[in-house]
Structures are given as C-alpha cells and as structure tokens.
Amino acid sequence: MRDNGKKYSFVLSLYEYVETIPTLWDSVKTFMAEHPEHIAKDNSMEFLSELILKMQWSNFEIGNLDWLRSKAYTDFFDRLDKDGGFFYERWGDAPVHSIGAALTLNKNEIHFFNDIAYYHVPFTHCPTGDKFRLDHKCHCNPKDNFDWKGYSCGLDGSLHVKWWTDRLIGTSKFFDLNNMEKPEGWEKQKD
C-alpha cells in the first residue's frame, strides 16, 4: 500500500442498516459544511448515498495510521463524536471509516483487495478472474463471491430499490470511479 500511495483498503463492501444510523448523514453534512478544507478534491462521494449508505466492511480493512491521525480525519471523528451517535445510535467503525475515507482521501488512495480471498460468515470474497485465482492458488469458490451479488454494494443495477436501479454502485462503482477495468469474469458472478 505504501509503495502505491494507498491509505485505506477493503475487501468487502455492503449496505449499512439505515435504521442503526438515522442521524449519521446529518452529522456528516455538518462536518462538510464546517470543514470544506478537509474534503479531498478527487474524493469518492459518488460511492456514498444519502439514502442508502454503503460501507466497506471493517472485518478486513487496512488503514494508514498517518491518515487516521490526520487533522482531516480527527476533525471528522470529533464532529461525529460531539453529535453522540456512537452512544445513542449504533454508529460503528465500518460506516465511519468508509465515509471518512470517501470524503478525506482522493480516489486513488483507496484500494479494493481483489487479490485476497476472505470469508466472514456469511460473506465471501473470492478474487474475480479464473486465471488470477488459479495462478495465486486461491482456495475459494467463485460462485460464493459476494462482490457482484445480492446485498453487496457491488451491484450494477439490480438493487431491490426501484429508484436506484439506474446506478452503478459499490464494488462495481468503485472500479468505475477509479477508471479501472473490472476483473475478467466479473459478469459471471452477478445474480
């Protein structure tokens, strides 16, 4: 990550239960109004939604400590802390890290680990692309890969919410935002 200038990385991306964070987005908007200087020019705001909040699952994430200790991130965290949602709602590390990264880091500083197989009940990330998976001896079933299915933010237009069906979001959106070519075979892993 250091060699490539990455400051935050993740392996799974899914939706947060909006009921557990009803006022989080209001606090984020307050932070953005109070600290426009901390919003990265080439940020990943398109990855987030005011109505459906996506998060990188923190069960497997790597963050640069210099970024997490930076003025931008600590001001962000302090704003959220003052609003009390960590205590009175259920604001967890996953949505907070995801939003903090999307706001304060440039797109090219965020990395998706397609190259690491990972399983955490009930979700599996299996590297997409038969050649890559075989060359790197990944022991996972690509049919179980969560990235492009169901409740993953990796959907590309098949979300269950009608008004959102024309958008690319999540893992697919991450690739699009960063002008990255999607891994070979990703279409075969969609629902």
N, C-alpha and C positions, 0 to 999 in steps of 0.2 A: 504494500500500500504506500509506504513512504517513497519508494522509487518512482511511483506513478502519480504522486500528489493527491492520493485519496485520503479523506479524513473520516469517512463514515461508510460502512459496508453492511450488507444484509444478505440473507439467503431466502427468507420467506416474506411475502407481502400479503396482508389480508385486511379485511374491514374491521374497524373497531365497532363495538356495540354502542351506538349513538346514545342510548339510554344511560350509559355509565358516564358520559362526559357532556351533559347538556349545556354547560356554560364554558367549556374549554375554548370553543371557537371565538366566543366574545372576548375572552382574555387574550387570545392570540391577536385579534384585531386591535385591541387596546395596545398591546406591545408594538404592533406595526405602526400605529399612529404615534406612539411615544418615541420610538426609535427607528425612524426610517433609515438612519445611517447604518443600521445593522442588517438591512435586507440586502442580500447579495444581488449584484446586477444580473447575473445569469442564474437565478435561483430556479428551484423546482416547484414553484407554486402550482403549476398545472397538474402536478402529481396529487395535490390535495383537493378536497372539495368541501365546501361549507356544509353540504347536506349529507354527503356520505364520506366519512373520514377514513382514509386509508393509512395503514401503518406498516412499517417494517417490523416484523416480529422480533422481539428482543431476545428470544431464546438463543439466537445465534446472530450476533452483531459484533462489529469491531468499531470502536470509535477512537479517534486520535485525542489523547488527553489534553494536548495544547488547544484543540478546538473546544472540548468540553469545559476547559478553564478560561476560555477567551471572554473578553468583555461582552461580545455579542451574545454568546450562549448564556453567560451568567446573568446578564440583564434580562434575557428571555425567561430563564428559570425563575429569577427573582420576581418578575411580573406575575408569573403563574402562581408562585408560592403566596404572594400577597393576596391573590384572589381566593385562596382557600380550597380550590378544587381537589387538591391531593388528599385533603382530610374529609371534606364534606361530600365529595362525589367519589369517583374511582379513577382519577387520572393516574395512569400508570406510566412506566418508563417507555413503553413502546410508542404510544402516540406522541408523547412529549419529545422523545428523541427524533422521531420521524418528522414532526413539524419543525423542530429546531434545525434539523439538517436541511429540510426543504427551503427554509427561509434564509438561513445564515451562511449556507455553503453554495458555491457555484455547482451547477450540474456535474461538471467534470470531476468534482471532488467526492462524489458519491459512487459507490461501486456495488454492483449486484454480483454475488458469488455464484455464477452458473457452474463453476468448475468444482464445487464441493457438494457431495451428496450429504443430505441431512434428513433425519427423521425425528419428529417430536409428535407424539400422539395428539391428534390424528393426522397430522400433515407430513408429507414427504416432499423434499426437493431432490429430484434426480436430474443431473445435468442433461440438458437437451442436446440432442445430436448423437446419433449412434456411433459415429467414428470417434468423437471426443470421448464418449463414455467408455467405449471399448479400449481405446488407446491408454486411458488413465485408470483402467481396471476398477471402475466404479461398480460397486455391488448394490445395485438398486434396480427396481423395475420402472422403466419409463412410463408405463401405464398408470403408475401410482403418483406421478409427478403432479403436484398441486399448482404449479405456476400458471397454467393456462386454463384452469377449470373452476367450476362451482363458486365457492366463496372467496377464491383468490382475487386479489386485485389485478391479476394477470389477464382478466377477461378482455376480449377485444370486441365488445358489442353484444354480448349475450347476457348481460346483467339482468336480474329479475325486476328491476325498477324501470318501468316503461320510459320515463323521461330521460333516462341516462343511456338508452340503447344506441345512440349515435356517437358515443365517445369511446376512445381507446383509453384504458386506464390500467393502473397497476404495473405489473412486470412488463406487459406489452407497452404501456405508456412510457415506462422508464427507458426502454430501448428507443422508442420514437423521440422522446425529449432529447436524448443524447445522440441522435442521428446514428444509432448503432444498428447494424444488421442483426436481425433476430437469428438465434441459433438454428442450424439446419434441423428440420423435422419438428419445429415448434407447432406447426399447424396440425400435426397428427396427434398432439396431446391435448387439444381442446375438447370440450364436451361436445 
